[in-house]
Every structure is written in C-alpha cells, then in structure tokens.
Amino acid sequence: MKLFKSFFAIIVLMLVSGCQQEPLMNEDFDNLSYIALPQGADINNLNDYEIKIVMSAFSRMKIVEREDGLCELMTKSGAEVNVSEEIYCLYQKMIEVSNSEIISGVTYSRSTLMIGEEGGSSAGQTDCLARSIAAATGKSYDEINRYITQKYGNGGVPASEFYNAVSNFGAGSAINVNSMISSGNYQKCIIVIDSTHAVNAYGYSNGYITYWDYQNNAPGYVDPSRVTHAYRYN
C-alpha cells in the first residue's frame, strides 16, 4: 500500500462492519468542551496529538445504517455537537468515501491471506502495515517499507507472518483484543482488520475500537470481533 498523497485517496474498510454509531445520549453538547485542532495543524499530515483530538469527537457523531446498506452521518454540522467544522468534515468525508467503496463492490473478508491485499488492489495500495509500524515506532517509513517489500514482495505481508514482520522493528508482544479494551491502553498498538488491513488503535467508544488509518489519512472504527491480529510495541 504505497503512500497516496491525495487526502482520503482510496479509503479502506471504514464502515463495512456495520454503521450504527450512537452519539452520547441526551447530551447538551454546549456544556461539553469544544473540540478543535490547534491553529496551523496540517490536515494532511496530522501528528499523534492531533489525531487523538480528532478521535475524541467520535462519540459525538451519530452514524446510522440506511435501508440500502449505506451509512449516513446524521450529525449535520460541527456546531451541532460543539466540534470544529474542520474535524466534522473529516467524519463527513469518511462516510462519503466509505459509501463509494461499498457501492463499487470493494469487499474484505477473513479468507484474504495477505495484509494489504484488499479486493485485488494493486501493489500501489499495499503499504498499510509499513505505515502503521512507522507511526507506532517513529522509525523511517521508507526503511520499513523497503524491508517488507524485499522480504514479502509487493502483494503485502501474509497474515501468518504479521507478528514476525512487526517484531522485526521493535520489542513488543501480541495482545488480546479484549485485554486491550479493558486496560484502556492503546499506545503503540497495531490492529489488523479481517486479516487484510493494518491500522493503529486509538480508543474504544460505544462498542467499537476507534483507529487511525495512516495509509489513507483517515479516522475509522471497527467491531472488536473483526480484529484478527493485535500487537503492542513496548
């Protein structure tokens, strides 16, 4: 999954697992703190602190599944939930592009064996694991991607090799998803969805693991039952 510089170019597996997301119930959002990115934040290159700010707005968004199977963001503006319009637009775009992928028939299944080999995508879309490792460890993406490509080829890392691949870049351990959730510790955690797509876990809200997809520069959420691998660096 080589880096796409265009924002949200080919987003993967954001809402395929089901769209129902209830916001905080009966909340007077005006009484909650205003959520906004720092002045001057680069929306195309958010740092870890800024991503955490974006993810903190997730519980305020109301996302529902329509009868046609597509998702809809019922929250109509950032002002409605005391969130900046800049952050609101990230979630709005997430829904729009995710729906376009659902319509186009891009699907992901547990039977797919290669992390990064989603829906028959090209080698230009198979660097999700390298991106996730770089974000979790602070190491060079280019060096990580070069190593993975040389060892496993352009098609992605076999799911059976996930733990070997990630451990090559730093000490850590495989973790149980439920233990991760109960501990509330998502620091330096990489998760794999349906054995195909690696992302970085950031939290847990309303029954979903929230994550940042560094390959597509996008927030997302997933039912814990769809997480097939998880690793935390020390």
Accessible surface in RSA format (square Angstrom, percent):
REM  Atomic radii and reference values for relative SASA: ProtOr
REM  Chains: A
REM  Algorithm: Lee & Richards
REM  Probe-radius: 1.40
REM  Slices: 20
REM RES _ NUM      All-atoms   Total-Side   Main-Chain    Non-polar    All polar
REM                ABS   REL    ABS   REL    ABS   REL    ABS   REL    ABS   REL
RES MET A   1     0.64   0.3   0.13   0.1   0.51   1.2   0.13   0.1   0.51   0.7
RES LYS A   2    74.87  36.5  74.43  45.7   0.43   1.0  61.18  55.1  13.69  14.6
RES LEU A   3    78.45  43.7  56.79  40.6  21.66  54.4  56.79  39.9  21.66  58.3
RES PHE A   4    65.81  32.9  54.38  33.7  11.43  29.7  56.61  34.3   9.20  26.3
RES LYS A   5   183.83  89.7 153.88  94.4  29.95  71.3 102.19  92.0  81.64  87.0
RES SER A   6    72.10  60.9  54.92  73.3  17.18  39.6  55.18 117.5  16.92  23.7
RES PHE A   7    63.38  31.7  40.97  25.4  22.41  58.3  43.41  26.3  19.97  57.2
RES PHE A   8     6.46   3.2   0.17   0.1   6.30  16.4   0.17   0.1   6.30  18.0
RES ALA A   9    20.93  19.2  10.31  15.9  10.62  24.2  20.26  28.5   0.67   1.8
RES ILE A  10    70.51  40.1  61.48  45.8   9.04  21.8  63.26  45.6   7.25  19.7
RES ILE A  11     0.85   0.5   0.73   0.5   0.12   0.3   0.73   0.5   0.12   0.3
RES VAL A  12    10.21   6.7  10.13   9.2   0.08   0.2  10.21   8.9   0.00   0.0
RES LEU A  13     6.92   3.9   1.97   1.4   4.95  12.4   1.97   1.4   4.95  13.3
RES MET A  14     3.12   1.6   0.00   0.0   3.12   7.4   0.14   0.1   2.98   4.0
RES LEU A  15     2.36   1.3   0.00   0.0   2.36   5.9   0.43   0.3   1.93   5.2
RES VAL A  16    59.61  39.2  35.88  32.5  23.73  57.2  38.08  33.1  21.53  58.4
RES SER A  17    34.90  29.5   2.86   3.8  32.04  73.8   7.17  15.3  27.73  38.8
RES GLY A  18    21.36  26.3   0.00   N/A  21.36  26.3  21.23  58.3   0.13   0.3
RES CYS A  19     2.55   1.9   2.36   2.6   0.19   0.4   0.00   0.0   2.55   2.7
RES GLN A  20    86.85  48.6  83.32  60.9   3.53   8.4  48.98 104.2  37.88  28.7
RES GLN A  21     0.87   0.5   0.00   0.0   0.87   2.1   0.87   1.9   0.00   0.0
RES GLU A  22    70.21  40.3  67.85  51.3   2.36   5.6  45.11  87.3  25.10  20.5
RES PRO A  23    21.90  16.0  19.39  17.7   2.51   9.1  19.39  16.0   2.51  15.6
RES LEU A  24    62.72  34.9  54.89  39.3   7.83  19.7  58.26  40.9   4.46  12.0
RES MET A  25   131.24  68.0 110.89  73.4  20.35  48.5 108.39  92.2  22.85  30.3
RES ASN A  26   155.47 107.2 107.69 104.1  47.78 115.0  42.23 101.6 113.23 109.4
RES GLU A  27    71.26  40.9  50.86  38.5  20.40  48.6   4.07   7.9  67.18  54.9
RES ASP A  28    78.09  54.7  66.98  66.7  11.11  26.3  34.06  80.2  44.03  43.9
RES PHE A  29    32.57  16.3  29.48  18.3   3.09   8.0  29.48  17.9   3.09   8.9
RES ASP A  30   118.37  82.9  93.56  93.1  24.81  58.7  26.85  63.2  91.52  91.3
RES ASN A  31   121.09  83.5  85.67  82.8  35.42  85.3  29.10  70.0  91.99  88.9
RES LEU A  32    49.85  27.8  43.01  30.8   6.84  17.2  45.15  31.7   4.70  12.6
RES SER A  33    86.01  72.7  67.78  90.5  18.23  42.0  54.11 115.2  31.89  44.7
RES TYR A  34   132.54  61.9 106.04  60.3  26.51  69.0  80.02  60.1  52.52  64.7
RES ILE A  35    17.30   9.8  14.44  10.8   2.86   6.9  17.30  12.5   0.00   0.0
RES ALA A  36    37.63  34.6  22.46  34.7  15.17  34.5  22.46  31.6  15.17  40.2
RES LEU A  37    16.10   9.0   0.05   0.0  16.06  40.4   0.08   0.1  16.03  43.1
RES PRO A  38    55.71  40.6  40.00  36.5  15.71  57.1  52.24  43.1   3.47  21.6
RES GLN A  39   190.33 106.4 149.87 109.5  40.47  96.3  62.00 132.0 128.34  97.3
RES GLY A  40    76.75  94.6   0.00   N/A  76.75  94.6  40.90 112.2  35.85  80.3
RES ALA A  41    21.72  20.0   0.73   1.1  21.00  47.8   5.13   7.2  16.60  44.0
RES ASP A  42    76.66  53.7  67.10  66.8   9.56  22.6  31.91  75.1  44.75  44.6
RES ILE A  43    45.43  25.9  43.21  32.2   2.23   5.4  43.21  31.1   2.23   6.0
RES ASN A  44    82.07  56.6  62.73  60.6  19.34  46.6  18.19  43.8  63.88  61.7
RES ASN A  45   112.14  77.3  99.43  96.1  12.71  30.6  14.97  36.0  97.16  93.9
RES LEU A  46    12.32   6.9   0.36   0.3  11.96  30.1   0.36   0.3  11.96  32.2
RES ASN A  47    81.79  56.4  72.89  70.4   8.91  21.4  41.81 100.6  39.98  38.6
RES ASP A  48    65.86  46.1  59.94  59.7   5.91  14.0  34.65  81.6  31.20  31.1
RES TYR A  49   141.81  66.2 137.99  78.5   3.82  10.0  99.07  74.4  42.74  52.7
RES GLU A  50    17.60  10.1  17.60  13.3   0.00   0.0   0.30   0.6  17.30  14.1
RES ILE A  51     0.10   0.1   0.10   0.1   0.00   0.0   0.10   0.1   0.00   0.0
RES LYS A  52    94.75  46.2  88.31  54.2   6.43  15.3  57.89  52.1  36.85  39.3
RES ILE A  53    27.62  15.7  25.21  18.8   2.40   5.8  27.62  19.9   0.00   0.0
RES VAL A  54     0.00   0.0   0.00   0.0   0.00   0.0   0.00   0.0   0.00   0.0
RES MET A  55    15.52   8.0   8.17   5.4   7.35  17.5   8.38   7.1   7.15   9.5
RES SER A  56    61.33  51.8  38.62  51.5  22.71  52.3  46.66  99.4  14.67  20.5
RES ALA A  57     0.00   0.0   0.00   0.0   0.00   0.0   0.00   0.0   0.00   0.0
RES PHE A  58     2.30   1.2   2.30   1.4   0.00   0.0   2.30   1.4   0.00   0.0
RES SER A  59    23.84  20.1  22.96  30.6   0.88   2.0  10.84  23.1  13.00  18.2
RES ARG A  60    14.98   6.3  14.65   7.5   0.33   0.8   0.09   0.1  14.88   9.0
RES MET A  61     0.00   0.0   0.00   0.0   0.00   0.0   0.00   0.0   0.00   0.0
RES LYS A  62    78.01  38.1  78.01  47.9   0.00   0.0  23.05  20.7  54.96  58.5
RES ILE A  63     0.00   0.0   0.00   0.0   0.00   0.0   0.00   0.0   0.00   0.0
RES VAL A  64    26.46  17.4  26.46  24.0   0.00   0.0  26.46  23.0   0.00   0.0
RES GLU A  65    88.34  50.7  65.74  49.7  22.60  53.8  12.12  23.4  76.22  62.2
RES ARG A  66    95.72  40.2  83.43  42.5  12.30  29.3  33.72  46.1  62.00  37.6
RES GLU A  67   191.62 110.0 148.04 112.0  43.58 103.8  70.56 136.5 121.06  98.8
RES ASP A  68    90.92  63.7  53.23  53.0  37.69  89.1  48.96 115.2  41.96  41.8
RES GLY A  69    29.37  36.2   0.00   N/A  29.37  36.2  21.32  58.5   8.05  18.0
RES LEU A  70    24.40  13.6  24.40  17.5   0.00   0.0  24.40  17.1   0.00   0.0
RES CYS A  71     1.27   1.0   0.00   0.0   1.27   3.0   0.00   0.0   1.27   1.4
RES GLU A  72    54.61  31.4  52.80  39.9   1.81   4.3  16.08  31.1  38.53  31.5
RES LEU A  73    13.39   7.5   5.91   4.2   7.48  18.8   5.91   4.2   7.48  20.1
RES MET A  74    71.69  37.1  63.69  42.1   8.01  19.1  63.08  53.6   8.61  11.4
RES THR A  75     2.89   2.1   2.06   2.1   0.83   2.0   0.83   1.1   2.06   3.1
RES LYS A  76   126.30  61.6 107.43  65.9  18.87  44.9  84.92  76.4  41.38  44.1
RES SER A  77    34.66  29.3  34.59  46.2   0.07   0.2  24.89  53.0   9.77  13.7
RES GLY A  78     0.00   0.0   0.00   N/A   0.00   0.0   0.00   0.0   0.00   0.0
RES ALA A  79    76.96  70.8  55.76  86.0  21.20  48.2  62.95  88.7  14.01  37.1
RES GLU A  80    91.93  52.8  67.42  51.0  24.51  58.4  41.61  80.5  50.32  41.1
RES VAL A  81     3.56   2.3   3.56   3.2   0.00   0.0   3.56   3.1   0.00   0.0
RES ASN A  82    28.35  19.6  27.08  26.2   1.27   3.1   1.14   2.7  27.21  26.3
RES VAL A  83     1.67   1.1   0.00   0.0   1.67   4.0   0.00   0.0   1.67   4.5
RES SER A  84    11.69   9.9  11.14  14.9   0.55   1.3  11.69  24.9   0.00   0.0
RES GLU A  85    87.17  50.0  82.99  62.8   4.18   9.9  65.98 127.6  21.19  17.3
RES GLU A  86    79.45  45.6  67.39  51.0  12.06  28.7  34.75  67.2  44.70  36.5
RES ILE A  87     0.00   0.0   0.00   0.0   0.00   0.0   0.00   0.0   0.00   0.0
RES TYR A  88    11.84   5.5  11.84   6.7   0.00   0.0   7.28   5.5   4.55   5.6
RES CYS A  89    63.83  48.3  61.03  68.1   2.80   6.6  22.87  57.9  40.96  44.2
RES LEU A  90     4.02   2.2   3.56   2.5   0.46   1.2   3.95   2.8   0.07   0.2
RES TYR A  91     0.86   0.4   0.86   0.5   0.00   0.0   0.86   0.6   0.00   0.0
RES GLN A  92    68.29  38.2  68.02  49.7   0.27   0.6   9.08  19.3  59.21  44.9
RES LYS A  93    83.23  40.6  82.49  50.6   0.74   1.8  33.79  30.4  49.44  52.7
RES MET A  94     0.41   0.2   0.41   0.3   0.00   0.0   0.41   0.4   0.00   0.0
RES ILE A  95     9.50   5.4   9.50   7.1   0.00   0.0   9.50   6.8   0.00   0.0
RES GLU A  96    93.59  53.7  81.47  61.6  12.12  28.9  42.31  81.8  51.28  41.9
RES VAL A  97    21.08  13.9  19.94  18.1   1.13   2.7  21.08  18.3   0.00   0.0
RES SER A  98     4.81   4.1   2.23   3.0   2.57   5.9   4.15   8.8   0.66   0.9
RES ASN A  99    17.59  12.1  17.59  17.0   0.00   0.0   7.35  17.7  10.24   9.9
RES SER A 100    55.82  47.2  48.04  64.1   7.79  17.9  42.96  91.5  12.87  18.0
RES GLU A 101    30.76  17.7  30.69  23.2   0.07   0.2   7.34  14.2  23.42  19.1
RES ILE A 102    53.96  30.7  40.54  30.2  13.42  32.3  42.37  30.5  11.58  31.4
RES ILE A 103   124.37  70.8  94.67  70.5  29.70  71.6 101.53  73.1  22.84  62.0
RES SER A 104    78.69  66.5  39.48  52.7  39.22  90.3  47.78 101.7  30.92  43.3
RES GLY A 105    47.84  59.0   0.00   N/A  47.84  59.0  28.23  77.5  19.61  43.9
RES VAL A 106    44.70  29.4  37.06  33.5   7.65  18.4  41.24  35.8   3.46   9.4
RES THR A 107    94.27  67.0  89.01  90.2   5.26  12.5  58.01  77.9  36.26  54.8
RES TYR A 108    16.24   7.6   1.70   1.0  14.54  37.8   3.73   2.8  12.52  15.4
RES SER A 109    51.85  43.8  47.38  63.2   4.47  10.3  43.10  91.8   8.75  12.3
RES ARG A 110   124.34  52.2 108.08  55.1  16.26  38.7  63.27  86.5  61.07  37.0
RES SER A 111    89.83  75.9  67.02  89.4  22.80  52.5  56.38 120.1  33.44  46.9
RES THR A 112    29.08  20.7  21.88  22.2   7.20  17.2  13.86  18.6  15.21  23.0
RES LEU A 113   129.88  72.3 127.06  90.9   2.82   7.1 127.06  89.2   2.82   7.6
RES MET A 114    38.81  20.1  38.81  25.7   0.00   0.0  26.14  22.2  12.67  16.8
RES ILE A 115     1.74   1.0   0.00   0.0   1.74   4.2   0.00   0.0   1.74   4.7
RES GLY A 116     0.00   0.0   0.00   N/A   0.00   0.0   0.00   0.0   0.00   0.0
RES GLU A 117    68.27  39.2  66.20  50.1   2.07   4.9  14.12  27.3  54.15  44.2
RES GLU A 118     7.54   4.3   3.68   2.8   3.86   9.2   2.61   5.1   4.93   4.0
RES GLY A 119    56.99  70.3   0.00   N/A  56.99  70.3  22.39  61.4  34.61  77.5
RES GLY A 120    73.11  90.2   0.00   N/A  73.11  90.2  36.34  99.7  36.77  82.4
RES SER A 121    30.80  26.0   7.03   9.4  23.78  54.8  16.36  34.8  14.45  20.2
RES SER A 122    67.26  56.8  53.24  71.1  14.02  32.3  53.71 114.4  13.55  19.0
RES ALA A 123    40.18  36.9  30.26  46.7   9.92  22.6  31.40  44.2   8.78  23.3
RES GLY A 124    27.47  33.9   0.00   N/A  27.47  33.9  21.71  59.6   5.75  12.9
RES GLN A 125    37.66  21.1  37.21  27.2   0.45   1.1   6.25  13.3  31.41  23.8
RES THR A 126    18.11  12.9   5.64   5.7  12.47  29.7   1.67   2.2  16.44  24.9
RES ASP A 127     2.17   1.5   0.40   0.4   1.76   4.2   2.17   5.1   0.00   0.0
RES CYS A 128     0.80   0.6   0.22   0.2   0.58   1.4   0.20   0.5   0.60   0.6
RES LEU A 129     5.29   2.9   4.36   3.1   0.92   2.3   4.36   3.1   0.92   2.5
RES ALA A 130     1.19   1.1   0.60   0.9   0.59   1.4   0.60   0.8   0.59   1.6
RES ARG A 131    37.25  15.6  35.16  17.9   2.09   5.0   4.25   5.8  33.00  20.0
RES SER A 132     0.75   0.6   0.75   1.0   0.00   0.0   0.00   0.0   0.75   1.0
RES ILE A 133     0.00   0.0   0.00   0.0   0.00   0.0   0.00   0.0   0.00   0.0
RES ALA A 134    16.00  14.7  11.28  17.4   4.71  10.7  11.57  16.3   4.43  11.7
RES ALA A 135    42.94  39.5   3.63   5.6  39.30  89.4  16.21  22.8  26.73  70.8
RES ALA A 136     9.83   9.0   0.00   0.0   9.83  22.4   4.60   6.5   5.23  13.9
RES THR A 137    39.42  28.0   6.30   6.4  33.12  78.9  13.21  17.7  26.21  39.6
RES GLY A 138    70.35  86.8   0.00   N/A  70.35  86.8  35.95  98.7  34.40  77.1
RES LYS A 139   103.75  50.6  91.16  55.9  12.59  30.0  69.10  62.2  34.65  36.9
RES SER A 140    50.20  42.4  32.53  43.4  17.68  40.7  33.41  71.1  16.79  23.5
RES TYR A 141    38.43  17.9  32.39  18.4   6.04  15.7  30.16  22.7   8.27  10.2
RES ASP A 142    89.08  62.4  83.27  82.9   5.81  13.7  17.74  41.7  71.34  71.2
RES GLU A 143   111.86  64.2 106.81  80.8   5.06  12.0  27.93  54.0  83.93  68.5
RES ILE A 144     1.74   1.0   1.74   1.3   0.00   0.0   1.74   1.3   0.00   0.0
RES ASN A 145    17.67  12.2  17.67  17.1   0.00   0.0   1.10   2.7  16.57  16.0
RES ARG A 146   125.47  52.7 119.22  60.8   6.25  14.9  49.32  67.4  76.15  46.2
RES TYR A 147    72.51  33.9  69.84  39.7   2.67   6.9  57.74  43.4  14.77  18.2
RES ILE A 148     9.86   5.6   9.86   7.3   0.00   0.0   9.86   7.1   0.00   0.0
RES THR A 149    38.26  27.2  34.30  34.8   3.96   9.4  29.94  40.2   8.32  12.6
RES GLN A 150   140.94  78.8 103.80  75.9  37.14  88.4  45.43  96.7  95.50  72.4
RES LYS A 151   117.57  57.4  84.04  51.6  33.53  79.8  39.23  35.3  78.33  83.4
RES TYR A 152    36.44  17.0  12.91   7.3  23.53  61.2  19.27  14.5  17.17  21.2
RES GLY A 153    34.46  42.5   0.00   N/A  34.46  42.5  29.27  80.3   5.18  11.6
RES ASN A 154    79.72  55.0  71.06  68.7   8.66  20.9  14.33  34.5  65.39  63.2
RES GLY A 155    30.12  37.1   0.00   N/A  30.12  37.1  24.45  67.1   5.67  12.7
RES GLY A 156     2.99   3.7   0.00   N/A   2.99   3.7   2.44   6.7   0.56   1.2
RES VAL A 157     1.62   1.1   1.52   1.4   0.10   0.2   1.52   1.3   0.10   0.3
RES PRO A 158    37.42  27.3  37.42  34.1   0.00   0.0  37.42  30.9   0.00   0.0
RES ALA A 159    15.17  13.9  12.44  19.2   2.73   6.2  12.53  17.6   2.64   7.0
RES SER A 160   102.30  86.4  64.72  86.4  37.58  86.6  59.38 126.4  42.92  60.1
RES GLU A 161    52.48  30.1  52.48  39.7   0.00   0.0  13.30  25.7  39.18  32.0
RES PHE A 162     0.02   0.0   0.00   0.0   0.02   0.1   0.00   0.0   0.02   0.1
RES TYR A 163    79.46  37.1  78.01  44.4   1.45   3.8  65.96  49.6  13.50  16.6
RES ASN A 164    89.20  61.5  80.00  77.3   9.19  22.1  15.42  37.1  73.78  71.3
RES ALA A 165     0.76   0.7   0.00   0.0   0.76   1.7   0.76   1.1   0.00   0.0
RES VAL A 166     0.00   0.0   0.00   0.0   0.00   0.0   0.00   0.0   0.00   0.0
RES SER A 167    57.02  48.2  40.95  54.7  16.07  37.0  25.43  54.2  31.59  44.3
RES ASN A 168    77.53  53.5  45.25  43.7  32.28  77.7  12.89  31.0  64.65  62.5
RES PHE A 169    18.31   9.2  17.59  10.9   0.72   1.9  18.00  10.9   0.31   0.9
RES GLY A 170    24.79  30.6   0.00   N/A  24.79  30.6  22.81  62.6   1.98   4.4
RES ALA A 171    75.15  69.1  52.08  80.4  23.07  52.5  62.17  87.5  12.98  34.4
RES GLY A 172    26.53  32.7   0.00   N/A  26.53  32.7   0.30   0.8  26.23  58.7
RES SER A 173    61.35  51.8  56.32  75.2   5.03  11.6  40.28  85.8  21.07  29.5
RES ALA A 174    63.47  58.4  38.79  59.9  24.68  56.1  39.09  55.1  24.38  64.6
RES ILE A 175    30.42  17.3  14.80  11.0  15.62  37.6  21.13  15.2   9.29  25.2
RES ASN A 176    90.43  62.4  76.34  73.8  14.09  33.9  28.91  69.6  61.51  59.5
RES VAL A 177    23.54  15.5  21.30  19.3   2.24   5.4  21.30  18.5   2.24   6.1
RES ASN A 178   106.13  73.2 100.94  97.5   5.19  12.5  26.71  64.3  79.42  76.8
RES SER A 179    62.03  52.4  56.88  75.9   5.14  11.8  30.75  65.5  31.28  43.8
RES MET A 180     1.96   1.0   0.00   0.0   1.96   4.7   1.68   1.4   0.28   0.4
RES ILE A 181    34.94  19.9  24.97  18.6   9.96  24.0  24.97  18.0   9.96  27.0
RES SER A 182    98.92  83.6  58.17  77.6  40.75  93.9  52.49 111.8  46.43  65.0
RES SER A 183    73.46  62.1  34.52  46.1  38.94  89.7  44.67  95.1  28.79  40.3
RES GLY A 184    49.07  60.5   0.00   N/A  49.07  60.5  23.37  64.1  25.70  57.6
RES ASN A 185    64.01  44.1  59.06  57.1   4.95  11.9  20.34  49.0  43.67  42.2
RES TYR A 186    27.05  12.6  18.78  10.7   8.27  21.5  18.55  13.9   8.50  10.5
RES GLN A 187    98.87  55.3  90.82  66.4   8.05  19.2  39.68  84.5  59.20  44.9
RES LYS A 188    83.95  41.0  72.64  44.6  11.31  26.9  34.25  30.8  49.70  52.9
RES CYS A 189     1.51   1.1   0.00   0.0   1.51   3.5   0.00   0.0   1.51   1.6
RES ILE A 190     0.00   0.0   0.00   0.0   0.00   0.0   0.00   0.0   0.00   0.0
RES ILE A 191     0.00   0.0   0.00   0.0   0.00   0.0   0.00   0.0   0.00   0.0
RES VAL A 192     0.00   0.0   0.00   0.0   0.00   0.0   0.00   0.0   0.00   0.0
RES ILE A 193     0.00   0.0   0.00   0.0   0.00   0.0   0.00   0.0   0.00   0.0
RES ASP A 194     2.24   1.6   2.24   2.2   0.00   0.0   0.56   1.3   1.68   1.7
RES SER A 195    13.78  11.6  13.78  18.4   0.00   0.0   1.60   3.4  12.18  17.1
RES THR A 196     0.28   0.2   0.28   0.3   0.00   0.0   0.28   0.4   0.00   0.0
RES HIS A 197     0.00   0.0   0.00   0.0   0.00   0.0   0.00   0.0   0.00   0.0
RES ALA A 198     1.31   1.2   0.00   0.0   1.31   3.0   0.00   0.0   1.31   3.5
RES VAL A 199     0.00   0.0   0.00   0.0   0.00   0.0   0.00   0.0   0.00   0.0
RES ASN A 200     8.35   5.8   8.35   8.1   0.00   0.0   4.04   9.7   4.31   4.2
RES ALA A 201     4.01   3.7   0.00   0.0   4.01   9.1   0.00   0.0   4.01  10.6
RES TYR A 202    37.21  17.4  12.97   7.4  24.24  63.1  10.88   8.2  26.33  32.5
RES GLY A 203    12.97  16.0   0.00   N/A  12.97  16.0  12.97  35.6   0.00   0.0
RES TYR A 204    99.41  46.4  68.91  39.2  30.50  79.4  41.06  30.9  58.35  71.9
RES SER A 205    22.63  19.1  16.73  22.3   5.90  13.6  19.80  42.2   2.83   4.0
RES ASN A 206    70.34  48.5  33.79  32.7  36.55  88.0  23.81  57.3  46.53  45.0
RES GLY A 207    33.91  41.8   0.00   N/A  33.91  41.8  22.80  62.6  11.11  24.9
RES TYR A 208    30.37  14.2  30.37  17.3   0.00   0.0  11.89   8.9  18.49  22.8
RES ILE A 209     0.00   0.0   0.00   0.0   0.00   0.0   0.00   0.0   0.00   0.0
RES THR A 210     5.54   3.9   5.54   5.6   0.00   0.0   1.34   1.8   4.20   6.3
RES TYR A 211     0.00   0.0   0.00   0.0   0.00   0.0   0.00   0.0   0.00   0.0
RES TRP A 212     2.33   0.9   2.33   1.1   0.00   0.0   0.36   0.2   1.96   3.2
RES ASP A 213     0.18   0.1   0.18   0.2   0.00   0.0   0.00   0.0   0.18   0.2
RES TYR A 214    49.24  23.0  39.50  22.5   9.74  25.3  33.39  25.1  15.85  19.5
RES GLN A 215     7.23   4.0   4.76   3.5   2.48   5.9   1.41   3.0   5.82   4.4
RES ASN A 216     4.08   2.8   1.07   1.0   3.00   7.2   2.86   6.9   1.22   1.2
RES ASN A 217    26.57  18.3  26.11  25.2   0.46   1.1  17.37  41.8   9.20   8.9
RES ALA A 218     0.00   0.0   0.00   0.0   0.00   0.0   0.00   0.0   0.00   0.0
RES PRO A 219     0.27   0.2   0.27   0.3   0.00   0.0   0.27   0.2   0.00   0.0
RES GLY A 220     1.77   2.2   0.00   N/A   1.77   2.2   1.15   3.2   0.62   1.4
RES TYR A 221     1.01   0.5   0.21   0.1   0.80   2.1   0.21   0.2   0.80   1.0
RES VAL A 222     2.13   1.4   2.13   1.9   0.00   0.0   2.13   1.8   0.00   0.0
RES ASP A 223    51.57  36.1  51.57  51.3   0.00   0.0   6.33  14.9  45.24  45.1
RES PRO A 224    26.75  19.5  21.86  19.9   4.89  17.8  22.19  18.3   4.57  28.4
RES SER A 225    79.40  67.1  55.27  73.8  24.13  55.6  53.53 114.0  25.86  36.2
RES ARG A 226    36.49  15.3  36.49  18.6   0.00   0.0  15.78  21.6  20.72  12.6
RES VAL A 227    14.42   9.5   0.00   0.0  14.42  34.7   0.00   0.0  14.42  39.1
RES THR A 228    46.04  32.7  15.27  15.5  30.77  73.3  21.89  29.4  24.14  36.5
RES HIS A 229    25.54  14.0  23.17  16.1   2.37   6.1  11.81  12.2  13.73  16.0
RES ALA A 230     1.39   1.3   0.26   0.4   1.13   2.6   0.26   0.4   1.13   3.0
RES TYR A 231     7.12   3.3   7.12   4.1   0.00   0.0   5.99   4.5   1.13   1.4
RES ARG A 232    49.56  20.8  49.06  25.0   0.50   1.2  21.68  29.6  27.88  16.9
RES TYR A 233     9.68   4.5   6.02   3.4   3.66   9.5   6.02   4.5   3.66   4.5
RES ASN A 234   128.04  88.3  83.21  80.4  44.82 107.9  60.65 146.0  67.39  65.1
END  Absolute sums over single chains surface
CHAIN  1 A    10287.7       7711.5       2576.1       5401.8       4885.9
END  Absolute sums over all chains
TOTAL         10287.7       7711.5       2576.1       5401.8       4885.9
